[in-house]
Amino acid sequence: MLKKLKSFFIVDDNPQAEAKSKGAESGASSSPKTADSKKPVIKLEKPVYDKNNPPKGKPNEKFVDILLGAIESNNVEGFDYLEFKQALQNLSGVEMDEATMFKSALAMAKTMGASKKVLFSSADLYLSVLSKEESKFMESFSKQVNMQVNNRNEDIINIEKGIALKNKQIKQLQGEIEAEEKALNKKKTNADQASAKVKATKDSFYHSYHIVSEQIKADIEKMKKYLG
């Protein structure tokens, strides 16, 4: 069923765009900032995507599976929005305009005991399922930010304070200061790398979230438009 759901929602992107996107991600992770860079800060907010600013590249398959798996586990028994979505897909190869396609799919739904009310309510249900998955992701993501980034930032601050103190001490402590400066460089590099990793994870989730939720929203608008 999960494989079938993916065929309903996900359309493969241009392979060149995907390669370009992967190249950009690998470049970001392989070029850490220097020790003079600012401490990394991860904002716990989702990126803003819309029709004019869609995510680039291909959505992360792991997150797509999680989102669609949640929808699958909450599948309403009988003919609902998902079966309606499949009916639309089946009709996509037939020469007809979009309005006729939606009305034909509705006619099919009615023969299966469904109604417009069921289609709208089940589509709204799946959007709420996605929203719950988003909340679960953000809870886990915030914990990762604290573990992977904020704790390292605290280490950086402590080391910087140590350096400032030891710079006021006698010349005999110069060796210790140099050693801690090396540790500071390493901490900042690790923090930047961790920052890039957790940010990429957030962006990857919301890419997949946007692809799935926007298609449901678009279908809801079309159902409102064509089905009354």
N, C-alpha and C positions, 0 to 999 in steps of 0.2 A: 504493500500500500504506500509506503514511504517513497519508493521509486516512482510510483504513479503520481503522487502529489508533486514531486519535483518536476515531473513533466508538465504539470498544470501551471506552475508558477515561474520556473526558472528558464530563462532564455539565454543560451550561451552568448557571451560577448565576443567581440572581435579578438582573435588570437593575438594579433599584434598589440592591441591595447593591453591585453592581459600580460604579455611578455614585458611591455614597457612598465606596467605597474609593478611587476615582480622585480624588475631591475631597479626601480626606484626604492623599493623596500629593502633590497639587499644592500644597496648603496648607503642607505641611511643607517643600517645596522653595522656596516663594516667601516664606518668613518666616525668613530667617537670623537667628541669635542675635546679640546685641550683642557689642562687643569685650570686655566684662567676663565673657563666658561662659567655662566651662572648656574646656580643649583637648579636641577630639573624640577619642574612643577607640573603635576598632572591634575587637570581640572575634572572634577566628577560631574561632567555634563555631556550629553549626547550631541554629536555633530548634527547640524541642520541640513537635511537633504530635502529637495523638492524636485518637481518636474524640470525646473530650469537649472538645477544644480544636483544632478544625480551622482551616486558614487561611481568612481572609475574602476575599470577592470571587472574581474569576475568575483562574485561573492564567495566567501569561505565555505567550503562544503561541510565542514564540521558544524558550523553554526546554522547553516541551512537545514542540516539533518536534525539538529536540536529543535529548531523552531517548528519545522514541519512534523517532527515526531510528537511534539506537544499537541499540535492540531490533530494529528492522527489519533492520539490517545483520548481526545475529547470529541471525536467524531460523533455527531448526532445520528442516532439510528434512523434508517430510512433515507428517503430522498431529501437532501438538504442542499446548502450552498455548494458543498464539494462535488456532489453529483451534478448539480447545475453547471459548475465549472467544467466538469468533464464533458457534459453535453455540448457546451459552447465550443470546447476544443474539437469535438467530433464534427461539429457543423462548420468549423473553420475552413475545411476543404471544399465546402459547397459554395457556389457562386450566389451570394445574397448579401444585402447590406447589413450593417451591424444591428439595426433596429429589428429587422426580420429575424436575424439570428437569435437575438435575445427572446423575442416573442415565441419563436419556434421551440427554444429550449424550455420556456415556461409552459408551453402546451404539453411538452413531454413530461415536465415535472408534475403537472396536474393529473396526467394519466397514472402517475406513480403515487398519487395521494398527497402530493405536496401543494403548497400555495405560496403566493408572494410573501405572506407574513412569515412563513417558515424560512424562506430564502433570506429575507432581511435579518431575521432574528438569529439564524445560524451564522450568517456572515459576521454579525456584530459579536457573536459568541467567540468566533475564532480570532477576531481582533483583540478581545479581552484576554484570550489565552496568550496571544503574543505579548500583550502588555505585562502579564504576570511573568513571562519568561524574561522580559526586559528587567523587571524589578529584581528577579533572582540573579540575573547577570550583574546588575549594578551593585548588589550587595556583595557578591563574590569579588567583583572588580575593585571595590573600595578597600576590601581587605588586602588584595594584592598590592594596591598602591601603597598602603601603609607598610606592608612587609618589604616590598621591592624598592620603594623610592623614599618615602618619608623617613624610615629608619636610617637609611644611608645618609640622608640630609642631616639628621641629628649627629651622626658620626662626623660628617664634614665640619659642622659648627664646632663640635668639641675639639677637633684637631686644630682648627683655626685659632680657637682660644688658647690652646696649648702653645701654638707657635708664637702668638702675640706675647704671651707671658715669658717664654724662653728667650725671645729677642731682647728682653730687658735684662737678662741675666749676664753673667760674666762670659768671657770669650771661651772658656772651657766647655760651655754647653753647646757650642756651635755644631759639634758633630751630632748631638741629639736632635737639634732643630732640623738639620739637613735630612736626617732619617725620617722625621715626621712629615717633612715636605714631600718626600717620596710617597709616604703612605697616603697623604692628602691627594696627590695626583691619581693614585690608584683608586681611591674611594670615589673621586669625581668621575673618573672614566667608567667605573662600574655603575655608578648612579645614572649617568647619561645612557648607558646601554640598557639598563633596566627600564628607564623612562621610555626609551624608544620601543621597547618590547611590549610594555603594558599599554602604551598608546596605540600600537598597531593592533593589539588584541581588541581594544575597544572599537576602533574604526572598523575592524573586520566584522565584529558582531553587528554593528549598526548598519553596515553595508547590506548584510544578509537580512536584517530586520526590515530595512527600508524596502528592499526588493519584494519581500513577501507581503508586508502590510499595505504598501502602495497599490499592489495589484488587487488586493481585496477591496480597498477603498475605491479604486477605479471601477471595479465591477459593481459596487454598491451604487455609485453615482449613475452608472449606465442602467442598472436595474430601476433606479428611481426615474430616470429619463424615459426609458422605453417600456417599463412595465406599469407605470402609474403609481 
